[in-house]
């Protein structure tokens, strides 16, 4: 039984208004819905379009996704039903279209077409007739027909019959459990999802005094502390401490009106010097009146036009290079774009009615403010017969979101592929919440990218954005670090260094943007076209030399110094790690950086050097020979079955065991490979994690126990594997005890 509702509260996309009008449900009754749509609507598997009625139970959080799917579904098939009548019957006696709570766009379309004056036209119209109305798209079409259909049924007392369908319960659907990391990490991840995270930095005068020391937006800083253990140790405490204050300032700005938020920004930028605030507010139009010319501002405040120009330039030069947090400006643009076309004065009144402004705010000033703060808007002012009108361009509503995504992919990868965008657009089609259908057409994507001024194609398929702020192009950031170590690099070396770093970022911090290393030829073409680099004969150099002290973090500077001080430039791993530890770098940090740092190159087994640095072949051979002659440590010293029916293995703990992995002897590997054991301290019975044995015969998970018992190199670790309980007892012993201890039977 449907919930009783008043006609005035009806809204398309919410019960009891049908998702598809009855005539479309009948036309497409045999077409099956995607599995995810049926799941989101609590419908049985195999449900068809006939079940897109108004009696649906959408799972939490899926409402926008479902609305977008229905719009896209109709848009793709609308040509099939252009001749189909919108309604199967005429309007009941006494029914008036004024009863139906249409949105602004739908109401405007009905009035423009004359349907408001003659409702019979609507009930006699086909879908093609409605689509020929100027400005009426699929979303508006669905709202008009579905709302009217439901309102008629309600008016006639037949809502249940209009919307009847089988109901599938969503009870029992599993909900993935949410895992919460430590408090500080949870706070950072929560704020990282805020839409303002990439719009706030210390460059913004409103936040400069409350942001901790450092550079980058809140988003960039949060990503750094979440993805880099060194950044977390150094910067997380101050950043986390500042987050509540930042949120308070954000809430304050959100509470301001448009004119108040613009004056607040000016006041913060000029130290609350009222005369400067008034001067620049008049010049830029941020006080609500249309922008004034230089001479007019100078005359009003008794200064020269040149002085006005200087002050304006100073203010603009100091503005952040990233988008600036001004939610009321975004609200105003959204309202005006949705309401257009309308009279300019009516637009100003609408902004006050929506509570965005307290007093009349000129649309000239709104458009100018949008330009000043880097907002892209389709709203513009046009004059017809002396009447100023706010209208919108014919630009597709999806272009803005598409280009933002393209910039994000190009920023993350340095150079991006058209096919990455195609795949991303296809994946986003089910979750897009705008009225526009997502574009997955390859030709449209290429055409749009080529039309964007800042986007340049490196070759037929790969592109980049050349207006990204400094530090926002990941490939160039990595390249700067490598060039600080070696001023001249082969392009192939650049690619390998980028691959090492991106592998770390992919593991340490999952991003919504997939990281893809560009091919060597693409990298070469991109760097050749970049003004900061010079490419010749397969090598790249920076036109301005990169410096170690400017581009390398503390750990990488220490690694660099260890190699330089080694003389020959080639080191085995043990010598390298010991050198870094002597310089105060944590052993775990050395392990991470030696695996993923782009400035390090792995020459071969136990051979390392700085990437791009030439080394003497004789020196390489000498280190290799020394490694071969060095007596190999025998890790496993004993193994076999015990009288208790357990399998015991003893290893000598090596010099470096922070992330210890131990090999299982081949003779017993068939018993242990692929198993996981609950570990416990044999002396105290206290649990200490899990020991995992891979299919390849490598075991790991001993570190918690070794830390607890303060083990050191040279001690003997004994693991007693019990297959009956899937447990492994761990203890520290010595070689003599192992030799004279418990009897081990043959394997």
Order of alpha helices (4+ residues) and beta strands (2+ residues): alpha-alpha-alpha-alpha-alpha-alpha-alpha-alpha-alpha-alpha-alpha-alpha-alpha-alpha-alpha-alpha-beta-alpha-alpha-beta-beta-alpha-beta-alpha-alpha-beta-beta-alpha-beta-alpha-alpha-beta-beta-alpha-alpha-alpha-alpha-beta-beta-alpha-beta-beta-beta-alpha-beta-beta-beta-alpha-beta-beta-alpha-beta
